[in-house]
């Protein structure tokens, strides 16, 4: 499903990150960073703080007060998206919690944009976060095991990201979106999320391009969320073999976020809902504002599963949502 938007713009964004994220190639775009994973009483509350920091910084950057928030939309990876809910509980604003795993950021923008276009609301804040140790504890083996990750495994990014959407005209317009479909290609390995999500990304990209009757070069850049270095290549091969489409102006945020040569623990690249945001809301938005890019397609990817379903030998499902942004002429 692809739909055009008429009057939705990006006002500003705020990014909070961890130490390894800050040391990567996009560290200069972050508003705040932490050197420790333990920034509150627990790992989960540390993630709550990352999200709250992002919203507070966004309010300062846009000169808004808490009472000015008309709508909050967001989610995360923790059980029942509790990190986001606890992060926004004191803002006393209407809140929609959403979940598409690591595709949550673009789902949030889709939901918020749709509400803005169909209502009298003028602004909405979209929020997401992830925390390496909190997520690794929930979805993978306890870190105390000290097990060696396979080379296909990704590294959950630590950070919080908030973006303000508005009906007020700015330099960057949200032009259209494509809601993805669940794709199940019988993948069962939780340490190979790139293989799980790449087919879903391919399906969404193909449907987006077909619906708009455009080719990949219509965009200056197409970015997927967190397929990592192996999933990125799977996507390119899959697009070529299944749809006859060559992706040249394409990259993956998970493969871009870190200093991969010097940070060996990153393995296949970054993941987590905030991973794509740390690239998209910083580096990409900055280059759109500077008109180095004119039109970009963001395709966030998610794996819809739980450890319980993996233990019950169920396939891991993939999803991808796409949002297009372009410079206002």
N, C-alpha and C positions, 0 to 999 in steps of 0.2 A: 504494500500500500504506500503510494507516494502522494504527497499533498503539498501544494504551494502555500506559502505564507505571504501576506500582503504588507504587514506593518509591524514587524518585529525586528528589533535592533539590539546590539550588544553595547551596553553602557561601559562596563569595566569588569575586571575579574581580580581575584586575590588567590595567592598560592602560598601554602605553608608546606615545608618539606623536611625530610630527615637528613642525616649527615651524608650518606652515600649519594642521595639524590642531588644535594647541594654541590657535591664534588664533581658531578657529571657536567656535560657540555652546556646545560641550560640553567645552571645554578644562578646566573645573574638575573634571571627573570622571576625568581622567587621573592616574595615579600618578607618571609621569615623562615628560619630553619632551626632545627634542634640537633645537638650533638649526641643526645642520648635517646634511647627508645623509651626510657622510663621518665616521662614528664608529668605523671600523675600517680595516684595511689595503686593503679593496676594498669596492665597493658590495654584493657578495654577502655578504661577512663582516659588513658593517654590518647587513644584515637578520638574519643569525644572531644578532648581539648583541641586536637588538630582541626576538627570541623568547626568548632566554635571560634577558634582563632581566625579561620578563613572568613567567616561571616563578619566578625568584628572589624577585620582589616578592610573588607569590602565596603562596609558602611562608612568607615573613615575616608576611604578613597573617593567615594561617591557623595560624601557630605550628607549622608542620610542618618536618621536616628532610628532607634528600634521601633518606635511607633509608626515609622514610615513604611515598614515592611508590609506589603499587601498580600504576598503569597510566598511560601517556602515549599520547594519541591526537591526531594533528594532521597538518597539511600546509600547503602554500604554493603559489606559482605558478612558482617556479624549476624548472629541469629536474630531474626525479626527486625533487621535493620536498626538495632538499638543504638548504635553509635550516632547515627544521624538524629534519631528521635531525642536522645538525651542532649545532643549538641544544641538543638533549637528549642528546647522546652521552655526556656525563660524569655523568649522573644514575643510571646503572646500574639502570634500571627497564625493565620490559616496555614495548614500544613498537609501536604500530600506525600506520603512515603511511597517510594517506588523501588522495584528490584528487577534488575536484569544482570546481576553479577557485575562483571567488569564492563558491561555495556550500559551501566546505570546512568552515566553522565549524559549521554545523548538521549536516553529515554526521558530523563528529567527535562531536558530542553524541549523535547517534543511535547510532553505533557504541559509544561508551563506556557509554551508558545500557543498551544491550542486553547488553553484557558484564557490567555490574554486576548486572543483574537475574537473570542466569543463572549467577552464580558466587558464591563466598564473598568476593570483593573488596568492600571498603567504600567506596573512593574512586577517582576517576580525574581526571586533569587533561587538558583539551582545549586545544590550542595552535594558533594560526595567526599568520601575519605577512605583510606585504608592504612593499616599499620602492620608492618612485617611480622612481628612476633604474635600479635593478636590473631591475625589471619592464619599464620602457619600453625599455631596451636589448635585452631578450630578445624582446619581442612586437611592438614598433613600430619605426619608423625610428630609427637611432642618433641620440641627442640632439644630436650634433655637426652633423647636417644643418641643424638650426634651421628645420625646416619648420613651416608654420602648420597647426595642427589645425583640422579642421572643427568646427562648433558642436555636432555630435552626439557628439564624442569626450569621454570621461571622463578624470579625473585619478587615477592610481593613488595610493592613500593609503599613507602611511608609518607603520608602527607594529607593535607586537606585542601579542597578547592571549592571556590564559590564564584559564580558568575551572575551578573545582574542583566536581565533582559528588560527591555523597555519599548514602549510605543513611540517614545521621543526619537526623532531621527538622529542617528550618529553616523560614523564613518563605516560601520560594519553592519550589514543586514543579514538576518537569518532568512534565507530565501525559500527553502523547501526541506522536506524530510521524507525518509522512507522507513516505515516500521518493518522490521525483519520478521521472518518466520523461523520456527524451531526446525533445526536440521539435525537429523540423527543418522550418522554413518557408522554406527556400531563401534564407536570408540569407547574404550574402557579404562584407559591409563590416566590417572589423575596427575601424573608427572609429565604429561605431554599435551598440555592445554592448547598449544599451537595447532596440533593436528585435529583437535576437537572443534576449534572455533573457525579455522580457515574456510571450510566449506560453507559455513553460515555467512561469513564475510563475503565470499564469492557470490552467493545467492542474492544477498542484499545489494551489492554493487551492481550486479547484472540487472536486477529489477529496477534499481534507481536509474541507471543509464537508459534502459529500454523505455521506462515510463516517460522520461524527459526527451527521449529520442536524441541523445547526445553520445559522444564517444569519450573515452577517458581523457583525451587532451583538451576537453572542454574545461577541465580543472587544471590549475597550475600545480596542484598537489592533491593526492589522495592519501589519507592516513588511516591505517587501521589502529585498533586500540592496543592490544598487548599479545600479539601472536608470537613475538620473539623472533630470533634469527632463523629458526627452523620453520615455524609457522608461516613466516613471511614468504619463504621460498615455496612452501606447499600451496599457498594462495596463488602465487604467480603461475605455477604449473597448472593448478586446477582451473584457473580462469582461461588459460590458453587451451587446455585440452577439452574442457566441457563447453565453453562458450565462444572459443575462438577469439578471445580478447587478450591483447598484450598490455600489461600494466608497466609503463615506463616511468611515468611521473608519480611514483608510488613509494611509500616507506611505511614502517611500523613504529609506533611510539615506544613500544617495549624494547625494540632493537636500538632506539636512538637515545634513550634517557640516561644511560649510564656510560661510564668509562669502561667499556667492555674489555679492553686489553689489560688494564691494570687491576680490575676488580673481579677476580676469578670466582668469587662466591655468587656472582650474578648469573652464572651459567648461561641459559639461553636468552636472557633479557629480563625486562621488567614485566610485572603484571599487577593486578589489583585495580579497583575502580579509579583510583587517583592517578594511576600511571599515565593514561592518555591525557588527562587534564594537565599534568605537569609539563607536557609538551604543547598541547593545543591552546591552553589558556595563557601561556606565557610566550614562547617562541613564535607560534603561528599567529596569534592575535596581534602581536607586536609587528610582525611582518605584513599583516593585512593593513594595519594602521599606517605603516610606512609605504604601503602600496607596492611592496616587493612581490607580494602575491595579490592577485585580483579575485581569485575564486578558489575555494578549498572545500573538499568533501571529507568530513570527519565520519569514520565508520568504526564505532566502538564495538568490541566483541566480548561475549560473555559465555561462560560454561554454567549451565543450569543443573547443578547437582548438589548432593550433600554426601558426607562420608557414609551415612546410613545406606543410601542407595548404592554407593560403590561397593560396600560390604555385601549387599544383596545381589551383586553381579549385574546391576542394571547399567545400560549404556549411559554415557555422559552426553547430554544434549547441548547443542550450540545455538547461539542467537547473535544477531548483529543489527544495530540500528544506525542509520545514516542521517546526518544533518549537513546541509550545504550553507556556507556563508560566503559573502562576497563584498567587495569594496563598493561603497555607494559612489556613483559617478557624479 
